[in-house]
C-alpha cells in the first residue's frame, strides 16, 4: 500500500503467506504421491530461554500450517558439547528429519563451540543455511544444490517482488554478520549487483548509503540509518528488529527497525515495515528450505535408470582359472556401487572397500516403489560337479545389466566353508560370470555365518546348563538365582515376564508368587530324549556326527549323546533367510523349539531366556551384504541354508530390498539351490509363502554332461577326469537323460510360472547335442530354450537368454500357485511333494517319524510347510538312481521341526546334516602368498 511520500510498503506477511500457500500445495503433492510421507523439521534447543521459546513456537506453528512435522528437541543445560554433537549426528541419520535448526544461543552450563555444533549438521539438512559448508558454497556462487541463509534469501525474494532491477544496480549492505550481512552481500553480488558492505569502521557511511539503489540494513541498532541518508527512489529492506520505550503502548515499548522508517518512507520507492517485513520472510524461507529438502529426499524414493559404471571384460579364448579371471578384474569400490544404485550413505556400512552391509531402512524409504521382475534360477538334478546355476545367475545378471542396460540385481547365498574347503571349492560362479572379490566372497565375508554359529551354540549351551541346574538345585535355589535380589529388590526381566504370561501367571512381583507358581516358572523339565537342537560348526567334520557331552567330573554324571551339524543347517540360518524384519527375527528366534518337556509340551528359546541374546548376536547379520559381479552389476550375498538339508535359498530381505532398488522395470535374479525338485520347490512353497513375493519366471539350467549322466552315462567323480562318454558326441545318452530335465520343466509349470531352459554349454559339447536339448525342452513345455556360453564370454554369452526369453516370460501375467494347502495333514503334504515333484508312488513313514509327526500335530504345528531333507543327486532317496524313475517310494525316517523358521523337515533316506571331508579335500591346494597376502589355490 502507499504511504505519505513516495514509498510503497512491501509487506513481508503477504509475500510470506503467498510462499506458504505454494509450499502447502507442494507438501500435499508429496503426501499424495507417497502416502504417510511428510517433511520433517527438528528444532534443537539447549536450555530454556524464553526469547528462544517464542521463536521456536512461531516456527512450529508455521510448519504445522504447511504440513511439516516439526519436533522441538530440548536438551538440559547440563548437556556437554560431545553429547550435543552426538545427538545432532543421530538427527543427521534420521530419514524422517529433512531439516534441522540449532536454536541460538546455546543456553548451557558447559562451554560449547556453537560453530562446531552448527557444522555438525549435515549440509543436506542445514535448512538455516548457516554451516561453514553452506557459507562456502555461497561465497563461490554455488546457489543451487545447497541451502541459502533464510533471512538473506527472504530479502532477495522481497527485492524481486518490489520490481527492482538487481542486475547492474548499486547495492549497499549495512552490517556484516554471518547470519545476515555477509551472505546478503554475496547473494546480491551473484545476482550481478555492484555491492558495498558497510560496517562500524566504514568511512563516510552516510555518503555510501546515499549511493544505494538497493539498501539492506541489518546491524541491530534502532533507527540507525536516517531518512536523509536514503537515495530517492531506493528500495529499502530493513532486517532489524529492536525494542524501544514507548509510553503510549500498553507494554511500554514498541518494535522498530534499523532504519528511521517514517522519514525513509518519504524518499524510498519501496520499504519493508518492522514488524511484518523481513521477519515473516525468514520463517517462510526456513519452511521453503525444509520442503525442498523433503522433495530431494522424496526423489530418492523414486527409482530411475541407474547411472552405473559397468566394468569391461578382457575375455581370453582359453579361459583361465576362476581365481585368475577374478584377479584380472579391478572391482569398483563398493561405496561407488552403492551410490550408483541409489543407496544413501546412511544406508551403507562399509566392510573394507569391496563389500558392505545395507540397512533394512531402504524398505521404509522405498515403500511406495513398485517391485521389479522376480526371476529364480534352478537346475536339473546335478552331477556332483554342479551344472552352473550360480554361473548362470551371474551371467544372466551381467547380460541384463551391463548389456541390456536394465536395473538388475543378483541375490545369491553365502557359501559355507564346509564345501569351500571340502570338495566343491568356491561358489561365486565361474569363468567370466563371477562375484568378486571371490576370496572375500567364499571365506568370512562379513561374519554372518560366524554370528549364526555363536548364536546357535549359545542356545545349545543354555539347554545343557539349564538341565544341569534343574537337576542339582531345589525350586527355591533355582528361583533365587534366576530372579536374584539386586540392592534389596527382585525384578523379572522382560523375557521372564513373557514366560509368566505363557504359563498364565498374572503376578509380576517376584516376592508374591506362590510355591506352585515358582515351581512352574523355574522348571522347564526338558526331556533329554526329545532334544533336537544341536551344536554347529562351519566345517565338514564327520567325526562330530555323534558325540557325548558332559563327561567332565564337574558335570556330575549328566552326560548325553548328541551331535554337531554344519552351521548352515542351523535353524538360525533358516530364520535369517526367512525373516522379514528385525522384530520378526526376534519373534522367530524366540519361537524356535529345542525339545519337549516331560509332559510333551514344546520348549522354546524364549522359555530358555535366550531369544534376546540371540537377537543381539544376529543384529548385524540380518542386513544383506553388497558385492558386485565381474562386470560391475550389484549382488546381494545373504544367508546360505543348504538346499538338501534346509530350504536352500538366499534371504527374503535381500530379495525385497533388491526388488525395490531396481524399480518396476528392473530385474532381480535369485538362485534356488541344487535341482529344481529341491531348491525350486522350497523357493515356491516356503520362501514365496512367507515373503508374499510372486515370481515372474523360472530359468532352468541344464548341461549336456548332466543329461548324459541321467541317460546312463558312467559315474561322475569329482577330481577324476570325465569318461569319454561325456567328452564325445552321444545323442542317445542325451535323449535318454532328457527325462530328468523334462520332469523339472513339469515341476516348474506345476506352480504356474513360465519356464525358460538355459543350456549351459561346455567346450566338449557338440552343436547337435545342444540343439537336441533345445528341441526336447520346447516339446516338453518350456517357454523357450537358449544355448548359453556365459562361462566363457560373461554377460555377452547370456544376452540371448536375457534379451527375449527371460524378459518375455517376466512380462506374462502371473498365474502362480502353491503346490499344497497348509491345512492338509502333515503326511499328505509330504506325500504331495513326493508324488508330484519327485514322481514317487507314495511315501513310507517309519514309526519313529510318525511318532514325531503325531507330537508336532499335538503341539499345534500341523499347518507349517514342509522342507524335505533328501539327497540332491536323485529324484529318489538313493543318489545312485538317475533320470526320472518310476515305481519307487520315498522313505521318511525322521521328522524335525524348525518352528521358529516356520517349517517341518522330514529326513529322507540316510541324509546327514554334517558332511565329511573327502580323501583329497580342497585344503591341499590352498595357501597364502606371504608377500602379496593373496589366497592361492582356492576355487
VENSULMO-V23349 format. One record per pair of residues at least 6 apart in sequence whose ideal C-beta (glycine too) atoms are under 6 Angstrom apart, sorted by sequence separation. I is the first residue (numbers start at 1). J is the second residue. D is the distance in whole Angstrom. If there is no record, write none. Layout:
BEGIN
((I J D) (I J D))
END
This chain:
BEGIN
((3 9 6) (31 37 6) (91 97 5) (106 112 5) (175 181 4) (176 182 5) (189 195 5) (265 271 5) (272 278 6) (350 356 5) (400 406 5) (428 434 5) (429 435 6) (435 441 5) (507 513 6) (579 585 4) (596 602 6) (597 603 6) (605 611 5) (629 635 6) (641 647 6) (662 668 6) (673 679 4) (749 755 6) (834 840 4) (873 879 4) (30 37 6) (63 70 4) (188 195 5) (198 205 6) (246 253 6) (264 271 6) (401 408 4) (428 435 4) (483 490 5) (628 635 6) (641 648 6) (672 679 3) (709 716 6) (748 755 4) (778 785 6) (790 797 4) (870 877 6) (874 881 5) (897 904 5) (929 936 6) (1 9 6) (106 114 6) (126 134 5) (173 181 5) (217 225 5) (245 253 6) (246 254 4) (348 356 5) (349 357 4) (379 387 5) (400 408 4) (550 558 5) (551 559 6) (595 603 5) (627 635 5) (672 680 5) (777 785 4) (789 797 4) (790 798 4) (871 879 4) (91 100 6) (137 146 4) (550 559 4) (579 588 6) (593 602 4) (594 603 6) (659 668 5) (714 723 4) (761 770 6) (788 797 6) (820 829 5) (834 843 5) (876 885 6) (895 904 6) (896 905 5) (927 936 5) (60 70 5) (121 131 6) (123 133 5) (185 195 5) (198 208 6) (243 253 5) (338 348 5) (379 389 5) (428 438 4) (627 637 5) (658 668 4) (745 755 5) (788 798 5) (927 937 6) (173 184 5) (397 408 5) (548 559 6) (593 604 6) (639 650 5) (672 683 4) (714 725 6) (759 770 6) (774 785 4) (895 906 5) (926 937 5) (118 130 6) (119 131 5) (134 146 5) (173 185 5) (185 197 5) (196 208 6) (243 255 6) (244 256 5) (347 359 4) (377 389 5) (415 427 4) (426 438 6) (505 517 5) (624 636 4) (625 637 5) (638 650 6) (639 651 4) (713 725 5) (820 832 5) (831 843 5) (876 888 5) (925 937 4) (926 938 5) (43 56 5) (118 131 5) (119 132 5) (134 147 6) (397 410 4) (428 441 5) (548 561 5) (549 562 6) (575 588 5) (591 604 6) (592 605 5) (625 638 6) (638 651 4) (788 801 5) (830 843 6) (877 890 6) (894 907 4) (241 255 6) (242 256 6) (347 361 6) (624 638 4) (759 773 5) (786 800 5) (877 891 6) (892 906 5) (893 907 6) (102 117 6) (347 362 5) (377 392 6) (590 605 6) (655 670 6) (786 801 4) (56 72 6) (102 118 6) (377 393 5) (394 410 6) (426 442 4) (589 605 6) (590 606 4) (638 654 4) (171 188 5) (240 257 4) (257 274 3) (393 410 6) (503 520 5) (546 563 5) (770 787 5) (129 147 4) (240 258 3) (256 274 6) (492 510 6) (545 563 5) (636 654 4) (708 726 6) (890 908 6) (129 148 5) (210 229 5) (212 231 6) (215 234 5) (238 257 4) (255 274 6) (786 805 6) (127 147 6) (129 149 4) (209 229 4) (222 242 4) (238 258 6) (255 275 5) (333 353 5) (334 354 5) (490 510 4) (544 564 4) (650 670 6) (713 733 5) (757 777 4) (100 121 5) (126 147 6) (176 197 6) (210 231 5) (213 234 6) (214 235 5) (215 236 5) (216 237 5) (217 238 6) (218 239 3) (238 259 4) (334 355 6) (571 592 6) (590 611 4) (705 726 5) (784 805 4) (41 63 5) (171 193 4) (212 234 6) (222 244 5) (334 356 5) (420 442 5) (589 611 5) (636 658 6) (711 733 4) (123 146 6) (176 199 5) (206 229 5) (236 259 6) (331 354 5) (649 672 6) (169 193 5) (170 194 5) (171 195 5) (172 196 5) (173 197 5) (174 198 5) (100 125 5) (166 191 5) (167 192 4) (589 614 5) (648 673 3) (708 733 4) (711 736 3) (757 782 5) (99 125 6) (589 615 6) (711 737 3) (761 787 6) (783 809 5) (41 68 5) (101 128 5) (166 193 5) (415 442 5) (483 510 5) (537 564 6) (707 734 5) (710 737 4) (755 782 5) (756 783 6) (826 853 5) (99 127 3) (236 264 6) (756 784 5) (757 785 4) (759 787 5) (760 788 6) (761 789 5) (39 68 5) (40 69 5) (41 70 5) (42 71 5) (43 72 5) (44 73 5) (45 74 5) (46 75 5) (151 180 5) (534 563 5) (535 564 5) (536 565 5) (538 567 4) (586 615 5) (708 737 6) (754 783 4) (47 77 5) (80 110 5) (92 122 4) (624 654 4) (643 673 3) (707 737 4) (710 740 4) (758 788 5) (38 69 5) (42 73 6) (77 108 5) (78 109 6) (81 112 5) (152 183 4) (156 187 5) (414 445 6) (534 565 5) (536 567 4) (643 674 4) (648 679 4) (707 738 6) (877 908 5) (77 109 5) (88 120 5) (152 184 4) (184 216 5) (236 268 5) (308 340 4) (528 560 5) (749 781 6) (877 909 3) (46 79 6) (84 117 6) (223 256 6) (227 260 5) (241 274 6) (149 183 4) (222 256 5) (224 258 5) (225 259 5) (226 260 5) (230 264 5) (234 268 5) (238 272 5) (306 340 6) (536 570 5) (648 682 6) (649 683 5) (85 120 5) (152 187 5) (232 267 5) (235 270 5) (236 271 4) (237 272 5) (306 341 6) (394 429 4) (643 678 5) (647 682 4) (734 769 5) (745 780 5) (833 868 6) (172 208 6) (227 263 2) (233 269 5) (238 274 5) (643 679 4) (745 781 6) (826 862 6) (830 866 6) (839 875 6) (861 897 6) (867 903 4) (869 905 5) (172 209 6) (181 218 6) (221 258 6) (223 260 4) (227 264 4) (230 267 5) (390 427 6) (585 622 6) (727 764 4) (729 766 4) (745 782 5) (829 866 5) (838 875 5) (180 218 4) (230 268 5) (391 429 4) (395 433 4) (649 687 5) (734 772 6) (738 776 5) (742 780 4) (861 899 6) (864 902 6) (865 903 5) (866 904 6) (867 905 4) (868 906 6) (869 907 5) (870 908 4) (27 66 6) (219 258 5) (239 278 5) (390 429 5) (391 430 5) (394 433 4) (479 518 5) (647 686 5) (652 691 4) (702 741 5) (864 903 5) (27 67 4) (172 212 4) (482 522 6) (864 904 5) (170 211 6) (217 258 4) (731 772 6) (822 863 5) (856 897 5) (870 911 6) (24 66 5) (170 212 6) (217 259 5) (391 433 5) (853 895 5) (869 911 5) (23 66 5) (170 213 5) (171 214 4) (172 215 5) (173 216 5) (174 217 4) (175 218 4) (475 518 6) (479 522 5) (758 801 5) (849 892 5) (852 895 4) (169 213 4) (175 219 4) (475 519 5) (478 522 4) (700 744 6) (849 893 6) (138 183 6) (169 214 5) (174 219 6) (839 884 6) (844 889 5) (849 894 5) (20 66 6) (849 895 5) (139 186 6) (475 522 6) (842 889 5) (843 890 5) (844 891 5) (845 892 5) (846 893 5) (138 186 5) (840 888 6) (841 889 6) (42 91 5) (141 190 5) (756 805 4) (840 889 6) (843 892 6) (698 748 4) (756 806 6) (840 890 5) (52 103 5) (756 809 5) (42 97 5) (698 753 5) (700 755 6) (702 757 6) (754 809 4) (40 96 5) (834 890 4) (40 97 5) (697 754 5) (698 755 5) (699 756 5) (700 757 5) (701 758 5) (702 759 6) (703 760 5) (40 98 5) (41 99 5) (42 100 5) (43 101 5) (44 102 5) (45 103 5) (49 107 5) (695 753 6) (754 812 6) (39 98 5) (180 239 5) (467 526 5) (699 758 5) (701 760 6) (43 103 6) (46 106 4) (47 107 3) (46 107 6) (155 216 6) (533 594 4) (704 765 4) (46 108 5) (577 639 4) (576 639 5) (752 815 4) (753 816 6) (301 365 6) (531 595 4) (577 641 5) (752 816 5) (301 366 6) (530 595 5) (704 769 5) (752 817 5) (303 369 5) (530 596 4) (574 641 5) (684 751 5) (573 641 5) (676 744 4) (526 595 5) (527 596 5) (463 533 6) (164 235 5) (527 598 5) (676 747 5) (525 597 4) (568 640 5) (574 646 5) (580 652 6) (162 235 5) (460 533 6) (525 598 5) (568 641 6) (569 642 6) (568 642 5) (577 651 5) (578 652 6) (460 535 5) (569 645 5) (830 906 6) (526 603 6) (569 646 6) (457 535 5) (158 237 6) (524 603 6) (456 536 5) (155 237 5) (354 437 5) (453 536 6) (524 607 6) (449 538 5) (468 558 5) (747 837 5) (310 402 4) (351 446 5) (306 407 5) (331 436 5) (162 270 4) (322 430 5) (326 434 6) (498 606 6) (326 436 5) (319 431 5) (326 438 4) (578 690 5) (697 809 4) (697 810 5) (453 567 5) (456 570 4) (495 609 5) (696 810 4) (452 567 6) (456 572 5) (315 432 6) (455 572 5) (495 612 6) (422 540 4) (449 567 5) (452 570 6) (313 432 6) (452 572 5) (694 814 5) (417 538 5) (418 539 6) (452 573 5) (416 538 6) (418 540 4) (694 816 5) (154 278 6) (154 281 3) (154 282 5) (151 282 5) (154 285 5) (463 594 6) (150 282 5) (153 285 5) (685 818 6) (685 819 6) (150 285 4) (150 286 5) (743 884 4) (147 289 5) (740 883 5) (739 883 5) (740 884 5) (739 884 4) (15 161 6) (459 605 6) (462 608 5) (10 158 6) (418 566 5) (462 610 5) (459 610 5) (10 162 6) (416 568 4) (681 837 5) (127 286 6) (455 614 5) (677 837 5) (677 838 6) (127 289 4) (455 617 4) (127 290 5) (454 617 5) (455 618 6) (631 795 5) (451 617 5) (451 618 6) (451 621 4) (710 882 4) (448 621 4) (709 882 6) (710 883 5) (446 625 5) (686 865 5) (445 625 6) (685 865 5) (682 867 6) (99 290 4) (98 290 6) (435 627 5) (99 293 5) (435 629 6) (436 630 6) (678 872 5) (98 293 4) (98 294 4) (434 630 5) (675 872 6) (674 872 4) (677 875 6) (98 297 6) (435 635 5) (686 903 6) (647 867 5) (62 283 5) (66 287 6) (68 290 6) (414 637 5) (416 640 6) (645 869 5) (62 287 6) (408 633 6) (409 634 5) (410 635 4) (411 636 5) (412 637 6) (414 640 4) (413 640 4) (644 872 4) (402 631 4) (398 629 5) (402 633 6) (401 633 4) (398 631 4) (394 629 5) (398 633 6) (397 633 5) (413 650 5) (412 650 6) (411 650 5) (411 654 5) (411 655 5) (411 658 6) (41 290 5) (409 658 4) (39 290 5) (39 291 5) (93 346 5) (409 662 6) (39 294 3) (407 662 4) (407 663 6) (602 859 5) (7 265 4) (407 666 3) (408 667 5) (409 668 5) (410 669 5) (411 670 4) (412 671 5) (5 265 6) (10 270 5) (406 666 6) (5 266 3) (7 268 4) (406 667 6) (3 265 5) (8 270 5) (10 272 5) (13 276 5) (7 271 5) (9 273 6) (12 276 6) (16 280 4) (20 284 6) (23 287 6) (12 277 4) (16 281 5) (19 284 4) (26 291 6) (358 623 6) (12 278 6) (357 623 4) (358 624 5) (13 280 5) (34 301 6) (400 667 5) (12 280 4) (16 284 4) (23 291 5) (30 298 6) (358 626 5) (645 913 5) (12 281 5) (95 365 6) (355 625 6) (356 626 5) (355 627 5) (397 669 5) (396 669 5) (393 669 6) (393 671 4) (389 671 6) (372 659 5) (371 659 4) (372 662 4) (337 628 6) (369 660 5) (372 663 6) (334 626 6) (341 634 5) (366 660 4) (370 664 4) (372 666 4) (373 667 5) (374 668 6) (375 669 5) (376 670 6) (377 671 5) (378 672 5) (381 675 4) (362 657 5) (372 667 6) (380 675 6) (423 718 5) (372 668 6) (376 672 5) (379 675 6) (331 628 6) (337 634 6) (378 676 4) (332 632 6) (329 630 5) (378 679 6) (378 680 4) (593 897 6) (593 899 4) (376 683 6) (591 899 5) (592 900 3) (392 701 5) (591 900 4) (589 900 6) (389 701 5) (588 900 4) (388 701 6) (387 701 5) (387 703 5) (342 661 6) (374 693 6) (376 695 5) (387 706 5) (311 631 5) (341 661 6) (378 698 6) (310 631 5) (311 632 4) (374 695 5) (310 632 5) (374 696 5) (375 697 5) (376 698 6) (377 699 5) (378 700 6) (379 701 4) (380 702 5) (373 696 5) (383 706 5) (578 901 5) (574 898 5) (575 900 5) (380 706 6) (383 709 5) (575 901 5) (571 898 4) (574 901 4) (571 900 6) (571 901 5) (384 716 6) (383 716 4) (34 368 5) (384 718 5) (569 913 5) (565 913 4) (566 914 5) (565 914 5) (564 914 6) (433 790 5) (381 740 5) (303 663 3) (380 740 5) (431 791 4) (380 741 5) (430 791 6) (431 792 6) (433 794 6) (432 794 3) (380 744 5) (532 896 5) (392 758 5) (545 914 5) (544 914 6) (388 760 4) (542 916 3) (540 915 4) (540 916 6) (540 917 5) (403 795 5) (402 795 5) (395 790 3) (398 794 6) (399 795 4) (403 799 6) (398 795 3) (404 802 6) (399 798 4) (391 791 5) (399 799 5) (396 798 5) (400 802 5) (395 798 4) (399 802 4) (396 801 6) (396 802 6) (373 810 4) (319 792 6) (315 793 6) (313 794 5) (422 917 6) (423 918 5) (439 935 4) (418 915 6) (425 922 5) (422 921 5) (421 922 5) (421 923 5) (426 939 4) (425 939 5) (323 939 5) (322 939 5))
END
